[in-house]
Amino acid sequence: MFQFRKSLCLYLALWCFFNSCALFVLADEKPITIGYQLIYNPWKVGMVDGSFETATGREIKFRQFDTPAKVLAAMASGQVQIGCLGSTGVTTAFAQGLDVQLFWILEGIASAEALVVRNGSGIATGQDLAGKKMGVPFVSTTHFHTLVALEHFGVDPKSVRILNMNPNAIAAAWQRGNIDAAFVWNPALGRILETGEVLITSGELGALGKPTFDGLVVRREFAQENDAFMLAFVKALAAIDAAYRDNPEAWNAQSTQVAAIVEKVGGKAEDVPAVLASYVFPTLEQQAGCDWLGCGTAGGAAKAILATAQFLKDQKKISKVLPDYAAFVNDAWVKRAAEGQ
C-alpha cells in the first residue's frame, strides 16, 4: 500500500508539473494586443496582410483608438501591451508614472499636421483665434502644438475655447459650422481643408525648436518577458518602412498598400500618397542613432520629450518635469536589428 501511495503521489506530482508547464506555455502564448490610432502610415499594411504575425509567430490583435488618452487608459489597465502615441502622449505617459518605454519612431511629423481655419470664420491671422472655438484631440501632438502656436501668435490660451474632440468629431463639427478652427491630422485634415485654409503646420512649429513625432511604446514588464517577440516585431516594422522608402511611387491610390491603409484608417485612397510624403520615416540606423532613440539624453527623442514636458508643465497640463527621459527610451531592439541580429 505504501508503495502504491508513493507511486500515486509521484504520478500526481509529475502530472501537475507537466500540466503547469503546459499552462505556462499557453499563458505565454496568449494573443498580444496592440493599440493604433487613425493615422496614415506604412505599418497599417502589416496589420492587414498578417506580416507581423508571420514575423513574430504570435497571434496579434490590433485595437483601434480615436484619442491618445484612451490608448493611455488601456495600457494603464493592462488591456494593451503596445500602443501608438504621439510625442505628447508619450510625455504624458511618463508624467503619469505609466511604466512604458518608447522603442520605435513611427514617423517624424512635418507638414502632416496643421492648424486650419474655416472659411468664413473671420480668422486671417493667429491673433484672430482669440474668442473662437477650436477642435483638438487632447493629449495629442496637435494639442501640444496648439499651445505652441498660441504662444507663437501671442494669444492667451484662455481666450480660445479649445474643445477636446477626436478627429472624426472634428470633421463632423466642421461640416456643421460648430467650430472655427482645428489642429488635426489626416484623414480629418483633408476633409476640413476642403473648406478651410492652413494657418500654420507642425513642421513650421517644429522648426521653432519643438518638434513632434508618433511612436510606439511598450509596457516594460511585457517587453522584458517577450524579448524575442520585440526584436522580431521591430524587424517587421523596419521592413515595411523600408518598402515604402525604397519605392514610394508604388504606394499609389490603386495599390494594395494604400488599400490596406484606408481599410484600417478610412478616408480616400487618392489622399494617402501625399500624406505619406509629408512624413519622415526613419531608417533602422536613424532610429538607433542620435537622431532618435540612441545617445541617451542627447538623443532626438529624449530631447523632444524633455522640451514637450517643459512646455506642458508651463501650461499646467502636467505636474512635473523629470530631469532625464533617457531611461524611458529603449534603443536595444533597433540597435540589434540594425546589426543584423
C-alpha positions in Angstrom: 0.0 0.0 0.0 2.8 2.4 0.9 4.5 1.7 -2.5 1.2 2.3 -4.3 0.7 5.6 -2.5 4.2 6.6 -3.2 3.8 5.8 -6.9 0.5 7.7 -7.0 1.9 10.8 -5.3 4.8 10.7 -7.8 2.4 10.4 -10.7 0.3 13.2 -9.5 3.4 15.4 -8.9 4.6 14.7 -12.4 1.1 15.3 -13.9 0.8 18.7 -12.1 4.3 19.7 -13.1 3.8 19.0 -16.8 0.4 20.4 -16.9 1.5 23.5 -15.1 4.3 23.9 -17.6 1.7 23.5 -20.4 -0.5 26.1 -18.8 2.5 28.4 -18.5 3.3 28.0 -22.2 -0.3 28.7 -23.1 -0.3 31.8 -20.9 2.9 33.0 -22.5 1.5 32.5 -26.0 -1.8 34.3 -25.4 -2.7 37.0 -28.0 -0.8 40.3 -27.9 -3.0 43.4 -28.2 -1.5 46.5 -30.0 -3.4 49.8 -30.0 -3.3 52.0 -33.0 -4.7 55.4 -34.0 -6.3 56.8 -37.2 -3.0 57.9 -38.9 -1.9 57.2 -42.4 1.4 55.3 -42.1 3.1 52.2 -43.6 2.8 49.9 -40.6 -1.0 49.6 -41.2 -0.1 47.3 -44.1 1.4 44.8 -41.7 -1.9 44.8 -39.8 -3.8 43.8 -42.8 -1.5 41.3 -44.6 -0.6 39.4 -41.5 3.2 40.0 -41.9 3.6 41.0 -38.2 2.1 37.6 -37.1 4.2 35.8 -39.6 7.4 37.5 -38.5 6.8 37.0 -34.8 5.0 33.7 -34.7 2.4 35.2 -32.3 -1.3 36.0 -32.5 -1.8 39.8 -32.5 -5.0 41.7 -32.0 -5.0 45.3 -33.3 -7.3 47.6 -31.4 -8.3 51.0 -32.8 -8.4 54.1 -30.6 -9.6 57.5 -31.6 -7.7 59.5 -28.9 -4.3 59.2 -27.2 -6.0 59.4 -23.8 -7.9 56.2 -24.5 -4.6 54.5 -25.5 -3.1 55.6 -22.2 -6.0 54.3 -20.2 -6.0 50.9 -22.0 -2.2 50.5 -21.4 -2.5 51.5 -17.8 -5.2 48.8 -17.2 -3.1 46.2 -19.0 -5.6 45.7 -21.8 -3.0 46.8 -24.4 0.7 45.8 -24.4 1.9 48.1 -27.1 0.4 51.4 -28.1 0.7 54.1 -30.7 1.1 57.6 -29.2 2.3 61.0 -30.4 5.2 62.6 -28.5 2.8 64.5 -26.3 1.0 61.3 -25.3 4.4 59.6 -24.7 5.4 62.5 -22.4 2.1 62.3 -20.6 2.5 58.6 -20.1 5.9 59.2 -18.4 4.5 62.1 -16.3 1.6 59.9 -15.1 4.1 57.2 -14.0 2.9 54.6 -16.6 5.7 52.0 -16.7 6.3 52.0 -20.5 9.2 52.5 -22.9 9.4 54.2 -26.3 11.0 51.7 -28.7 10.1 52.8 -32.2 9.5 56.1 -34.0 6.7 55.6 -36.5 7.2 58.9 -38.1 8.6 62.4 -37.7 5.8 64.8 -38.1 6.4 67.6 -40.6 3.6 69.1 -42.6 1.3 66.1 -41.9 -0.5 68.0 -39.1 -1.8 71.5 -39.4 -3.8 74.3 -37.8 -6.6 75.0 -40.2 -9.2 77.9 -40.0 -12.6 77.5 -41.6 -13.6 79.7 -44.5 -15.9 82.5 -43.3 -14.7 82.2 -39.7 -13.2 85.7 -39.7 -9.7 84.3 -38.9 -7.0 85.8 -41.1 -4.1 85.8 -38.6 -3.1 83.9 -35.5 -4.3 86.8 -33.3 -7.8 86.3 -34.7 -8.1 82.9 -32.9 -9.0 84.8 -29.6 -12.7 84.3 -28.9 -13.0 81.4 -31.4 -13.9 77.7 -31.0 -11.2 75.3 -31.8 -11.3 71.5 -32.0 -8.2 69.5 -30.9 -7.7 65.9 -29.7 -6.4 66.4 -26.1 -3.1 64.7 -25.1 -2.0 64.6 -28.7 0.8 66.1 -30.7 -1.6 68.6 -32.2 -2.7 69.6 -28.6 0.9 70.4 -27.8 1.4 72.3 -31.0 -1.9 74.2 -30.4 -0.4 75.6 -27.3 2.9 76.3 -29.0 1.1 78.0 -31.8 -0.9 80.2 -29.5 2.3 81.2 -27.7 3.9 81.9 -31.0 1.0 84.2 -32.0 0.9 85.9 -28.6 -2.6 84.6 -27.9 -3.7 83.7 -24.3 -5.0 80.0 -24.5 -7.7 81.0 -22.1 -9.1 83.4 -24.7 -9.7 80.5 -27.1 -12.4 77.9 -26.5 -10.3 74.7 -27.1 -12.6 71.7 -27.3 -11.4 68.1 -26.8 -12.6 66.3 -29.9 -11.4 63.2 -31.7 -10.6 63.6 -35.5 -13.9 62.2 -36.8 -15.8 64.5 -34.4 -13.7 67.5 -35.6 -14.6 66.8 -39.2 -18.3 66.5 -38.4 -18.4 69.6 -36.2 -16.5 71.5 -39.0 -19.2 70.5 -41.6 -21.9 71.8 -39.3 -20.1 75.0 -38.7 -19.8 74.4 -35.0 -16.0 75.2 -34.8 -13.9 77.9 -36.3 -10.5 76.2 -36.3 -8.9 72.8 -35.7 -5.4 71.3 -35.3 -5.5 67.7 -36.6 -4.1 65.1 -38.9 -5.3 63.1 -41.9 -7.8 61.9 -42.9 -9.7 64.5 -41.0 -7.2 67.2 -42.1 -8.0 66.5 -45.7 -11.7 66.8 -45.1 -11.6 70.2 -43.3 -9.2 71.6 -45.8 -11.9 71.4 -48.4 -13.5 74.5 -46.8 -10.5 75.8 -44.9 -7.0 77.3 -45.0 -3.8 76.3 -43.2 -2.7 78.8 -40.7 0.5 77.0 -39.6 1.9 73.5 -39.8 3.6 71.2 -37.3 6.6 71.4 -39.5 6.8 75.1 -39.1 6.3 74.9 -35.4 8.9 72.1 -35.1 11.4 74.4 -36.8 11.0 76.7 -33.8 12.6 74.1 -31.6 9.6 72.0 -30.6 9.3 69.0 -33.0 6.8 66.2 -32.6 6.7 62.6 -33.6 4.5 59.5 -33.4 5.9 56.4 -31.7 5.2 53.0 -30.3 5.5 52.4 -26.5 5.5 49.0 -24.8 4.7 48.0 -21.2 8.1 47.4 -19.6 7.2 44.1 -17.9 5.8 42.7 -21.2 8.9 43.7 -23.1 11.2 42.0 -20.5 9.2 38.8 -20.8 8.9 38.9 -24.6 12.3 39.9 -25.9 12.3 37.6 -29.0 8.9 39.0 -30.0 10.0 42.6 -29.6 13.1 42.1 -31.8 11.1 40.3 -34.5 8.4 43.0 -34.4 10.9 45.8 -34.8 12.4 44.0 -37.8 9.0 43.7 -39.4 8.3 47.4 -38.8 11.6 48.3 -40.3 10.9 46.1 -43.4 7.6 47.8 -44.1 9.0 51.3 -43.7 11.9 50.3 -46.0 9.5 49.1 -48.6 7.9 52.5 -48.7 11.1 54.5 -48.6 12.6 52.4 -51.4 9.7 52.8 -53.8 7.1 55.4 -52.6 5.7 55.7 -56.2 4.4 52.1 -55.8 2.3 53.2 -52.9 -0.3 54.9 -55.2 -4.0 55.2 -54.9 -4.5 52.0 -56.8 -2.0 49.9 -54.8 -2.8 47.2 -52.3 -0.6 49.0 -49.7 -2.8 52.1 -49.8 -6.0 50.0 -49.8 -4.7 48.4 -46.6 -4.1 51.8 -45.0 -7.6 53.0 -45.9 -9.1 49.8 -44.6 -7.6 50.5 -41.2 -7.9 54.3 -41.1 -10.7 55.3 -43.5 -10.7 58.3 -45.9 -9.9 58.4 -49.6 -7.2 56.4 -51.3 -6.2 59.3 -53.5 -5.3 61.3 -50.4 -2.9 58.8 -48.9 0.2 59.1 -51.1 0.5 62.9 -50.5 0.1 62.4 -46.7 2.7 59.7 -46.6 5.1 62.0 -48.4 4.6 64.7 -45.7 6.1 62.4 -43.0 9.6 61.3 -42.3 10.0 57.5 -41.7 13.4 56.9 -40.1 15.7 54.0 -41.1 16.9 51.5 -38.6 20.2 53.3 -38.4 18.5 56.6 -37.8 16.2 55.0 -35.2 19.3 53.7 -33.3 21.4 56.8 -33.7 21.4 60.2 -32.1 18.6 61.5 -34.4 16.0 59.5 -32.5 16.3 56.7 -29.9 20.1 56.4 -29.4 22.6 58.6 -27.5 20.8 58.7 -24.2 19.9 62.2 -23.0 21.4 63.7 -26.2 19.1 61.6 -28.4 16.5 63.3 -30.5 13.6 61.5 -28.9 14.7 62.2 -25.3 15.3 65.9 -26.1 11.9 66.2 -27.8 10.2 64.6 -24.8 12.0 66.9 -22.4 11.0 70.0 -24.4 7.4 68.8 -24.6 7.4 68.1 -20.8 8.8 71.6 -20.0 6.2 73.3 -22.2 3.3 71.2 -20.8 4.4 71.9 -17.2 4.4 75.7 -18.0 0.9 75.2 -19.4 -0.1 73.3 -16.2 -1.0 70.2 -18.3 1.4 68.0 -16.3 2.6 68.5 -12.7 6.3 67.9 -13.0 9.3 67.6 -15.4 11.7 64.8 -14.9 15.4 65.6 -15.1 16.1 62.9 -17.6 13.9 60.9 -20.0 16.5 58.7 -21.5 15.5 55.9 -19.1 12.1 55.7 -20.8 13.7 55.3 -24.3 14.8 51.8 -25.2 17.1 51.6 -28.3 18.1 47.9 -27.7 15.9 46.3 -30.3 16.6 48.8 -33.1 20.3 48.5 -32.4 20.2 44.7 -32.6 18.1 44.8 -35.7 20.4 47.3 -37.3 23.4 45.0 -36.5 21.6 42.1 -38.2 20.9 40.1 -35.0 
